[in-house]
Amino acid sequence: METVVIQSAKAAAELFKNHDVNFCDRKCIHVLTSHNYRDGSLAVGQFSPYWRMLRRLCSVEMMTNRRIDETTSIRRKCIDQMIRSIEDDVVAATARGESIVINLPKYLFLMAFNIVGNLMLSRDVLDSQTGSETTSAIIEWAMAELLRKPEVMKRVKEELHEVVGVNRLVEESDIEKLPYLQALFKETLRRDPDSWEDPLAFKPDRFLDSNIDYKGQNFELIPFGSGRRICVGMLLVQRVVLLGLASLINCFDWELDKDSTPETLDMKERIGVTVRKLVPLNVIPKRHPRIMAT
């Protein structure tokens, strides 16, 4: 298979601005073509009139800000279920006189995919053994970075306590008042080392006074792609990640398990549908008694 690898913001700008139509098709592995799976897929479907119709249907009718606003209650419900599930496990362990270490990705998987299930089928579709890739991966990486950088975690908590307080849950309407949380989201998605000063350091501050965004126009930050193939679910992912991450941080204090420290936490990657942590993030949640998911 002939492949073009784009490794810089300059090359990405050249591709998406001048050659996007020539590179917007997709080669698909046989396991996805054998049952015509790709024909209805926006991710791997061939660039065709049918694909363009599906894309327009999603971008104009399903994934607009107005439509996403109409489903706020679904995201709230599924994130509350995740918080309650963690709380229940903490309470049960405490009653047994035990400390609890949770596999955080398990809870994130359930939350993320049940949001999709409720949007599409008006019901939960998964148990705790399955889940969603993109949304849960972003939150897991963000939490891992926060646990490696206690000073960043402290600053996010302070912003949340100032805007939200400790007597209620975070709402989507709060997010626009949380600039440091939004900067944290961008920093988690950042990659290209040639585009950033001190690229290996986790510094959300670099985005506080910056107009750089992830919506496909700033080619040093294109986690959702750009051009004709930009991720149609970008706005939904943003809403879920920001609310889910803020809720986890505001409802619990977090510690690494006894086998890890901020300096030794394993940050190696594994490649799949998305780039995941090779070793899942195991953490210790400690409840804030005044904040309860309702």
Buried (B, 14 or more C-beta within 10 A) or exposed (E): EEEEEBEBBEEBBEBBEEEEEEBBBBEBEEEBBEEEEBBEBBEBBBBEEEBEEBBEEBBEEBBEEEBBEEBBEBBBBBBBBBBBBBBEBBEEBEEEEEEBBBEBBBBBBBBBBBBBBBBEEEEBEBEEEEBBBBBBBBBBBBBBBBBBBEEBBEBBBEBBEEBBEEEEBBEBEBBEEBBBBBBBBBBBBBEBEEBBEEEEEBBBEBBEEEEBEBEBEBBBBBBBBBBBBBBBBBBBBBBBBBBBBBBBBBBBEBBBBEEBEEEEBEEEEEEEEBEBBEEBBBBBBEBEEEBBBE
